Amino acid sequence: MSAQTARSGGEWLESWDPENEETWDKGLAWKTLWVTTFCLTLAFVAWFLPSAIIPKLNALGYEWSQSQLYWMAAMPGLSAGLMRLIWMVLPPILGTRKMVSLTTLLLIFSTLGWGVRVQEPTAPYWELMVLAFLAGVGGGAFSGFMPSTSYFFPRRMQGTALGLQAGLGNFGVSLVQLLTPYLIALSGLAIFGGSQMLTQPGKQPVEVWYQNAAFIWIPLMVIGAVMAWTMLRSVPIQANIKQQFDIFSNQDTWWMTLLYIMTFGTFAGLSAQFGLLMANLYGIGNPDIVQGAGASAQVLVEGYQVPDVVKFVFLGPLVGAGARVLFSPLTDRMGGAIWTLISGIGLIVSIAFTMTALTPDTSSAAALDAGFTKFLWGMLAIFLFSGIGNASTFKQMPMIFERRQAGGVIGWTAAIAAFGPFFFGVGVTTLGAVAFFGIGVAWAVMCVALTWWRYARPGAPKRS
């Protein structure tokens, strides 16, 4: 991409045209991808760190209600959506180098705060809500990092490149949720602060060091910021904020926003709330199953083993992120629209299947075990098909829009879909899980019809 601009020398590339195979610097493009992906993974860690901590706050001594915990878990989604509206316009203004470096440093604030506040159950509710809001900076990064990376690759490779970055970045969700149970058990990592007692129903209190779940990531965030500052360069895209807003006059901006809400909105929303939903349906949050709290809590259903949420919660994000990585090359070969269509149909079936397990049968341990198994497999299927759709929609956008607009649309759609955790938390709290999942089925039906008519059918106006 050639651009006459005053930006030249130093971090700014003189000219850049990835469609010209003879002059395209493939090495720089891939270096940019890997450095920004490392930082994006840490951004997702910071964004979803609250989801790994919030379900255990009461076990650490806090006394929040189900509603308070749902709202707290929803707050990073609200924040990320707002932050993405800011980050989506930053790539042409700040450039890749400054944007990635500064963003990665900002991740430290919320991460440090959570590490401090889990050590004693004394933080007021408003303070934890502020920390949850600040965690949304990690979600906001996506709308800057992805468009920025798209500038470095030709269209024929953008499905793979963006799929790798987004998918590996999404692994930050399952990474923080998977490692947290192990990190908190290692006293040797607890350089700062003492231990806490974790109390769970029917079990003896366990000594843990929950600050490890946060503090372990801070050195990596510093390393990521240094790598970005020293290794990245910036493509001189010429576009001020007003010019970037011309995407809103294109109807496909709005159609692709609806589709990305179906895919990433579902992935992000479920990733943030999966643990709480599991606990409140089949675990310690269901008063028909567990009475009381802490070590004195009693399991009311004889023979039922209350599932430990932390052993399962990472699986959903892992499946979704893995699907995004694995299916991205297929979208380059086959086009994105057909896979978006498959994603939508799969979501309709898997959400409808999961709805049958959202009202636990507490009559016996066998009934609860069967319901929990159905719930878990249904949720993993939802994550799978949302991950496929995350890959396919990001292949479609560079094919539908010209390069500068494609970057803006990627940022915009990602911003709106990032509200997923917020709307999921609010929806489940106010409407109930069954009704909210029913809305999800209706939304997916609408998106399947839209994808077929606008993008997938023979002769479609924007076949992609």
N, C-alpha and C positions, 0 to 999 in steps of 0.2 A: 504494500500500500504506500503510494507516494503522497506526501503531504508537504506543501510549502508552508513552513512554519518557522517562527523565530526560535523554536526550541531545537537546539543542535549542540552536539558535543557532550562530554560527560556521560550522564546517565541516558540521555536522549539519543535514540538511533537517528542517523541522518535520513534514511529512507527505509521503507519496509514493505515488501510485496511478497507474501507467502505463496501467492498463486504463480509466481515466477520461479520455477524449479531451479534455474541456473543461479539465481542470486539469493534464494532463500537460505538463511542460516539455520539449518536443521538443528545443529548442536545447541544454539542459543535457545531455540524454541523448546526443546526437551528439557534443558536445564531450568528454564523458567517454569515449566510444568512441574518438575519434581520439587523445586524449592517452594513454590506457592502451594503445592499439594501438602507438603510437610506442615506448613503454617496453617493451612486450612483444616487439616486434621486436628491440630491443637485448638483451633477456633471452635470446632465442634465439641471437643473435650470441654472447653470452658462453657459452652452453651448448654450442654447436657449434664454437666457436673451436678447441678441441683437435682436432676431426676434420679441420680444415684444416692443422694443424701436425704432428700425430703421424705421418702417412705420410711426412713429409720429415725427421724427426728424425735418422735415420741418414745421410741425405744431407748433413746439417749437421754431422756429426762424431760423433754418438752411435752406440753399438753395441748396440742392443737386439734381442732375438730376436723372431720373429713372434708368439710367445705373449705376450711382454711387451708388445708394441705393441697386440695385441688387448685385453689386460686394461686397458691404459691408456685405450684408446678406449672401453672399456665402462664405466669408472668414472663419467663424468658421468651415465650413465643410472641407475646404482645410486643415486648421490647425489640425482638429480632425483626419483626415485621416493620416497625417504625425505623429501626436502624438501617434496614435494607433500602428504604426509600432515600436515605442519605448516601449510603455506600454505592448505590447504582449509578450516581452521577460523578463519582470520584475518579474512575480510571482515566478519562481524558484530561481531567484537571490536575490531579496529583501525579499521575503516571504509576506504573506498576511498582517501581522500587520504593518510593515514599509510602504509597498506600499500604503495601504488604508489611513493610517494616514497622510503621507506626501502629497499624492495627494489631499486630502480634504483641507489641508492648502493652497495648491497652487491655489485652486479655488477662494480664497479671492482677488487675485490681479486684475483680470479682472472685477470682480463684483464691487469692490471698485472704479475702474476707471470709469465704466459706471455711477455709482452713482454721481461721481464728475462732469463728463462732460455733463450730461443732464441739469445741473442747469443754464448754460449760453451757448448760441449758438456761442461760440468763438473757439472751438477746430478745428484745421486744419484737413483736410481729412485724412492725413497720420496717425494722432494720433488715430482717431476713427478706422482706419483699423488695427492698432496695437492692440487696445483693442479687436476688433473682432477676431483677430488671437489668442490672449491669451485666449479667451473664449473657444477655441478648446481644452484646457487642460481637460475641463469637458467631452468632447467627447472622448478624448484619454483614460480616466479612464476605459471605458467599456471593452477595450481589455485586461486590467489587472485584473479587478474585476471578470469578468465572468469566465475565465479559473481558477482563483484562487479558486472561489467557487465550481467549478466542482470537484476539488480534494477532497472535503469533503463529497460527496454524492455517493451512489452506482448507477450504470448505470440505474437500473430500476426506479430510482426517479429523474434522471437528467432532464428529460423533464419538470417535475413539478417545481423542484428547480430553474433551470435556467430560466424557463418561468416566475416564480414569481419575481425573481430578475430583469430580463430584463424588464418585463411588468411594475412592480411598479417603477422601475427606469425611464422608459419612461414616466410615469405620471408626472415627473418633467417638461416635455415640456408643457403639458397642464396646469400644476399648475402655472407656471410662467406667461403664457399667459392669464389664467383665472383671477388670482389675481391682475395682474398689474392695470387694470382699477379701482379697488377698493382701492388698496394701495395708488395710487397717489392722491386720493381724501381726504385722512386722514391727516389733518395738524398736528394732535397730534403726528404722527409718525416721523415728520420731525425735529428730534433733531439737525441734522446738515444741514445747508443751508437754503435758503429762497425758496419762491414759484416761479413758472413760469406761463406764460399765454399760454394756449393751444388754438390755433385758427383753426377753421374748417369751411368749406364752408357753408354759409347760417346760421351760428350760432354765438351767442355772444361768445367772448373769455371767457374761463373758467380758474379759478385759480387752479393750480395743484402743486403737490410736487413730481415730477418724480423720484427724488433720492430715494424715499421710495421703488420703484420697485427693487432696487439693495441692498440698505443697510439692508433691513429686513432679508436678507438671511445670512448675515455675521455671526451673533451670532450662527446660526444653524450650519454653517460650522465649527466654533470653537468647538462646542459641538460634532459634528460628529468626528472630528479628535481626541478629547480626548477619546471618546467612543472606537474608533478603537484601540488606543494605549493601553488602559487599559483592554479591553475585548477580543481582538482577539489573536489567535495564528497562527502558520505557519506550513504547511505540508512540510517535508524535501524532496522535489522533486529534484533529482540530474540531472541537465541539464544546460550546459553553452550555450552561444548564438549560437555557431557553431553546437552543438548537436540539438538545437531546429529547425535549418533550414533544418533538414532532412524531414520535412513535404512537402517540395517542390518537392521531388522525387516521391510523391504519387499523381497519377492523380486525385484522388477524392478531394484533396485540391483545385484544380483549378475548378472542376465542382461545388463544394459547394460554391466557391467564386462567381461564376456566379449566382447561385440561391440566395445567400444572398444579392447581389447587387439588384436583382429584388425585394426582400422583404424589408430589412432594408434601402437599398439605396433609395427606393421609399419613405418609411416612413420619413426618416431624411430629404431628399430633400424637400418634400412637407411641412413638419413641419416648416422648416426654411423660405420657400418662400411663404407659403399659404397666409399670410396677404398682402404681396406686390402684388402677382398675383391678388388677389381679388380686391385690391384698383386700380390696373392699368387696370383691365378689366371692373369692374362695379362701381368703386368709384372715388375718387378724383384724381387718376392718369391718368384717361382717358380724354384727351382734348376734345373729342366729347361729353362728359357728363358734365364735370365741366371746366369752364373757369376762370382763375385767381387762386389766392391762399388766404388762410386765411379767415378772416371774410368777405372780399369783393368779394370772389369767387361767381360765378353765376352758377346755375344748368341750363344747356341748354335744357334739355328734360323736358317739362312741366309736372308737376304732379309726377315726379320721386323722390322718397326718397332715397338719396344716403346712402347705408348701412354703418354702423359704423363697421369697420373691427374688432375692439377689441371684439365685441359681438359674433363673429363667429369663430375667428381664433383658439381658444382653442379646438373647437369641434373635429377637425380632429385628432390631437395627442391624445385626450381623447379616441376616438373610437379605434384608432390603438393600444394604450397601453392596453385598456380594453380587446381587442380581444386576445392580446398576453397572458394575465393572464388567461382568461376564457378557451382558447383552449389548453393551455399547458397540463392539466390533460388528455384531450382527446388524445393528441399525445402519452402519456405514455400508454394508453389503446389500441390505434389503430395503432400506428406507425406514424412516421413523414412524410414519403414519400407521403402517400395518401392525407394528408392535404396540403403539398407543391403543389401537383397537383391541388387541389381545389383552393388554393391561386392563382396559375398562371392563371387558367381559369377565375377566378373572376376578376383578374386584367386586362385581355384582354378585357372583356366585359365592365368593369367600366371605363377604360381609353378611350375606343372607344366612350362610351356614353358621357363622359365629353368633348371630343373633339368637339362635336356639339355645345357646349356652350362657346367655347373659342374665338368666333368672335361675340361680342355683337351686337345685332340689336338695334340701337339707334333711330329708327324711331318713337318710342312711349314709354311712361312709362310702358304700359302693356307688350310690347315686352321685355323691359329690365327686368322687374320683372320676367317674365317667364324664361328668359335666366339665371338670377341670381339663381333662384330656381333650375334649372337643373344643373347649375355649382356646387352649394353647395351640392346637393345630390350625384352628381357624384363623387365629391372629397371625401365625407364621405365614399362612397363605396370603393374607392381606398384605403383609410386609413384602412378600415375594413379588406380587403383581404391581404394587406401588413402585418397587425398585425398577422393574422392567419399564414402567411408564416414565420414571425419572430419566432413564437413559434415552428413551425414544423421543420425548419432547425436546430434549436438548440437541438431538440430531435435527429435528424439524425446524427449529428456529433459525439456525444459520442458512438453511435452504430456502426459507420463506422470505427472509429479510436481507437487505444489503448489509455489508459488514458492520458499519457503525450502528445502524438501527438494530441489528441482531444483538449486539452487545447490550444496548439499552433495554431491549425486550427481555433478554435473559435476566438482567438485573431487576426489572420491574416484576416479572412473573415470579421470580424467586422471592421478592419482597412480600408480595401478597400471600404466597403459599406459606411463608414463614409464620404467618399468624395461626397456622394449624394447631400448635400446642395450646394457644390461648383459647381458640374457639372450641377445641375438643374439651378442654377443662371446663369452660363455661357451659357447653352443651350437655355434658354428662351431669354436671351439678344441677342445672336448671330443668332439663328435659328428662333426664334419666338415660341410661346406656342404651336401652332398647330403642327408644324413640330417636335418639341421636344417630345410632347406626342405621336406622331406617332412612333418615335423611341422606346418609352416605350412599345407600343403594340408589335412591332417586337421582342423586347427583351423578353417579357413575352411568346410569341409563342415559341421562341427558348428554354426557360427554361422549359416549359411544355413538349416539346418533350424530352429534356434531362432527366427530372425527371421520365417520364414514362419508358424510355429505360433503364436507369441506376439504378433506385431505386424503382420504384413502380410496374412494371408489374410482373406477375408470372414468376419466373425464372430469375429475374433481377440479375445482377452480385453482387450488393450491396444492396439487398432489406433491407430497413430500415423504 
